[in-house]
Amino acid sequence: MGSIGSILVMIGVVILPISTGDGALRVTRLMIADCFKLSQEQLSRRLMIAIPLFAAAIAVSSMDYAIIWQYFGWANQLLASATLWAVSIYLRSKNRCFWPAAAPAAFLSLVVFQYLFSSPEMCGFSEEASLVSSALLTAVIGVLCLFRGSGLEKAEEPSL
């Protein structure tokens, strides 16, 4: 592909991953600082968060990526199920039909918990024990999310 192909390879293989990693570490640092209400104006305060974060990133980058992708996939599905539960709670608080969000939330929660309980990297339960544990935990979450007061009735509508 010549010189244009070399430029595209450099952009795709070197520049884009570096800028993505830089952005991810910066956002993570700012989220941690915001969570703990730490000012980021002084360099020493930035380094107080950045150095342990860089150490964690280096440790993770030295791991086997097949295992990292398993955890990433599991965490991604967990986030999706939590989002569906949150949508279900919101719809229920507005007296709207919440089942179109709650049904997939329950199914996805069951799948995520089944992996959590049965995977040898996680809990390592037997198939029967993990299925029972997953079903019970999903039922508890469903009852807590859908049939318990959410407190959203008193909340103000966000203005867009």
N, C-alpha and C positions, 0 to 999 in steps of 0.2 A: 504494500500500500504506500510505500514511500514515506516522505516526510510528513504528509498529512496524517497518515495512519499512526506514525510514531507520536505525533502530537496528541491524537485522540487517545492512544494507549496511556500516555503520561497523565492526561487529564483523568481518565477513568480509573487508573490503577493507583496513582499517587496523590493527586491533588484532591479529588472528591472524598476519598476516605479520610484524609487528614483534616479537611474542613468539617466533615461530619463529626469526627471524633472531637475536634476542638469545640464545636457548637454543643455537642452533647455534654462534655465536661463542664463547659461554662454554664449551661442551663442547670445542670445538677448542682453546681456550686451555689448558684443564685437561689435555687429552690431550698437548699439546706440553710443558707443564710436567712432566707425569708421565714422558714419554719421556726428557726431558733431566734429570730429577730436580731441577727448579728449585722452590724454595719459593715459594708464592704468598701468604705472609702480609703482605709489605710491598707497598705500592702501587707502588713503583718496579719491583719484579719483575713485577707484573701488567702494568704499562704496557710493559715491555720486550717482552712477547709480544703484547699487545693492539694496540699501535700498528701494527706491521707487518701484523698480521692484518686490521685495519680498512683499511689501505691496499690490501691484496690484495682485500678484499671490494669496495671502491670501484672498483678497476680491473676486476674481473669484472663488476660491475653496469653498467659503461659499455660492455660488449661487446654484440654482437648475440646475442640470446637463442636464436635458431635454432641457432647454433654451440654455445652452452653446452649446449643440450638434446642435441645430437649427442654431445658429450663425456660428458654425464651418462648417457645411454643406454648408451654404450660401457662406461663405468666400472661401471655397474650390472650389466651382463652379465658383465664380467670378475670382479666380486666373486662373482656366482652360480657361475661356473665354478670359481673358486678354492675356494669352499665345498664344491662337489661333489667336487673332488679331495681336500680335507681329510677329508670323510666317507668317501671310498673308502679312503684311507690308514688311517683308524681302523678301518673294518670289516675290512680285510685284516690289520691287526695283531691283531685278535681272532679270526682264522680264521673269519670270517663271509663270506657271499656279498657281494662288493663290486661286482659288475658292474651291479646296478641303479643305482648312483650313478656308476660309472666311465663307462658308456656315454653318459649325457647330458652328463657332464663333458667327454668327448672331443668330442662333437658341438658343444657350446656353445663350447669352446675353439677349435675349427676355425672357427666362425662369427666369433667375436671377433677372432681373428688374421687372418682373411680381410679383415675390415673395416680392421683396423690397417694391413695391408700394401697394400691396394688403394685406400683412401680418399685423395683428393688432399690433404686436410687433415693426413693422417698421413704415410705413406711414399710413396704414389703409384706403387706397382709396377704392372706390367701384370697382366692377369687371370691369365695362366698362372704368372707368377713369384710372385704373391701366393698362389695356390692351393698351389703346391709348397712355398713357405716356411711357409704355415699348416699343411700336413700334416706337414712335418718337425718343426716346433716342437711341435705337438700330440703327435706320436709320442715325442719326447724327453721331454716332460712326463709322458706316460703311463708310459713306462719308468721314469723317476725316481720317480714317485709309487707305482707298483704293484709294481715288481720290484726295488726297492732297499730295504734295511733302513730302516725308518722311525724306529727308536729308541723306538717306543711300547710295545714289549714290556716294557721296564724301568720304564715310567711307572706310577705308582700310579693306581688308579681314583679319580676325584673322588667325594667323599662328598656326597650330596645331602640 
